[in-house]
Each structure stands twice: as structure tokens, then as C-alpha cells.
């Protein structure tokens, strides 16, 4: 039996630059539901997973991968002019790096 991997759900959401609140609105649930899915506190209903997969443009199988998610190892990134990289862009970059590695 396949097991839902909450980390893949987070990667999919962040790779598309959505906050939990934005994704919740797009799939028609409360933000708390998305949070519980991402922390593994909620069994993922098939209908919700199908809708999220459609919105995030990932196949449903993506959410069942058992790949390890790696971080960058540094909490600070800078552009050439030493401007901080916005956290939303950093999360998207992190998500895309892991997805491409798979």
C-alpha cells in the first residue's frame, strides 16, 4: 500500500509559490486543513488530493514518493547587491532543487 508523503505535498506547494492559505482557497478547504496535511496529522482524502494535484500541476503519484528532502545548509542567501532573497523565492528554489534531483 502506498503511503502519502507530506514532504512532497509541501514541495509541490512551495514550487508553485503558493502559501498554505492560497492553496486552501484554490482547493476549497481551510488553511488549517492544508497545515494538517503537511504535518501528517490528517489522512489525505482522495478528493482533496486530486484537486490539489490538479491545482499544483503534479501527478498524484508525486505525493507518494519516498525521496528524502534536502535543505541548502544555510539560512541566508544574498543577491549581488547583498539584498536578502525573499523567503517565498527561497522556498520555491529549495522545492525545485529537490524535485529536479528526484
C-alpha positions in Angstrom: 0.0 0.0 0.0 1.3 3.4 -0.9 1.8 6.0 1.8 1.2 9.7 1.4 4.4 11.7 1.9 3.6 15.2 3.4 7.0 16.5 2.4 6.2 16.0 -1.2 3.0 18.0 -0.7 5.0 20.9 0.8 7.5 20.8 -2.0 4.7 20.8 -4.6 3.0 23.8 -2.9 6.2 25.8 -2.5 7.5 25.0 -6.0 4.3 26.8 -7.3 4.9 29.7 -4.9 1.6 29.2 -3.0 1.2 29.8 0.7 -1.0 27.4 2.7 -3.8 30.0 2.6 -3.6 30.4 -1.1 -3.7 26.7 -1.8 -6.5 26.2 0.6 -8.6 28.8 -1.2 -7.8 27.2 -4.6 -8.8 23.7 -3.5 -11.8 24.8 -1.3 -10.6 23.9 2.2 -9.5 25.8 5.3 -5.8 26.7 5.8 -5.7 24.5 8.8 -6.5 21.5 6.7 -3.5 22.2 4.5 -1.3 22.6 7.5 -2.5 19.3 9.0 -1.9 17.5 5.6 1.7 18.9 5.5 2.5 17.8 9.1 0.9 14.3 8.6 -1.8 14.9 11.1 -4.6 14.3 8.6 -5.3 11.3 6.4 -5.5 12.7 2.9 -8.9 12.4 1.4 -8.8 11.2 -2.3 -10.9 14.1 -3.5 -8.7 16.7 -1.8 -5.6 15.1 -3.1 -7.0 15.0 -6.7 -7.9 18.7 -6.5 -4.6 19.7 -5.1 -2.7 17.7 -7.7 -4.7 19.5 -10.4 -4.1 22.9 -8.9 -0.4 22.3 -8.3 0.1 20.5 -11.7 1.7 17.4 -10.3 0.6 13.8 -10.9 -1.0 12.1 -7.8 1.9 9.6 -7.7 4.3 12.6 -6.9 2.7 12.8 -3.4 3.6 9.2 -2.6 7.3 9.3 -3.4 9.6 8.3 -0.5 12.5 10.6 -1.6 14.5 12.4 1.1 14.2 16.2 1.0 17.4 18.1 1.4 17.9 21.7 2.6 20.6 24.1 1.5 22.6 24.1 4.7 22.5 27.9 5.0 19.7 30.1 6.2 21.0 33.3 4.5 21.1 33.9 0.7 22.1 37.1 -1.0 21.9 38.7 -4.4 24.9 40.5 -5.8 24.0 43.8 -4.1 23.6 41.9 -0.7 19.9 42.1 -0.8 18.2 39.3 1.0 16.4 36.7 -1.1 12.7 36.8 -0.2 11.7 33.7 1.8 9.0 32.8 -0.8 11.6 32.7 -3.6 14.0 30.7 -1.4 11.3 28.1 -0.6 10.5 27.8 -4.3 14.1 27.4 -5.2 14.6 24.8 -2.5 11.5 22.9 -3.7 12.5 22.9 -7.3 16.0 21.8 -6.4 14.7 18.8 -4.6 12.1 17.9 -7.3 14.7 18.1 -10.1 17.0 15.9 -8.0 14.4 13.2 -7.9 
